[in-house]
Amino acid sequence: MTLVTTPNLTAPDDFYEALIDMHRDLSEAQSALVNAKLILLLANHVGDLAVLREAMAAAREDIGLHSS
């Protein structure tokens, strides 16, 4: 299995709305915790370490990290 990076959601607006709703009325700490739990649940669902590593690398791209 390889990481799918092209649009693949059947209803992306509905997903985005559900994601926003998931964070509604949460503190910053609660929001970070729910994000971490979601990541772990989805990682377990994917189950393929190579795909997860690919996703982690892709997530770090272009976020403005500076070399020290």
C-alpha positions, 0 to 999 in steps of 0.5 A: 500500500502507498500513501494516497495524496490526491483528493480521495474523500467522497464528501470533503466539505462534510468531513471538514465540518465534522472535524471542526465540530469535533473541536467545538467547545474544547480548550486548546489542550483538549483539542490537542488531545482529541487530535492525538487520539484521532491520529492514533485511531487512524494509524491503527486503522491504516496499520501499515508502518511504511504508509504511516512513515510516508504520511509523517514525512509528508506532514512535516514538509513545508511547515517552515522548520529552520535548520540550526 
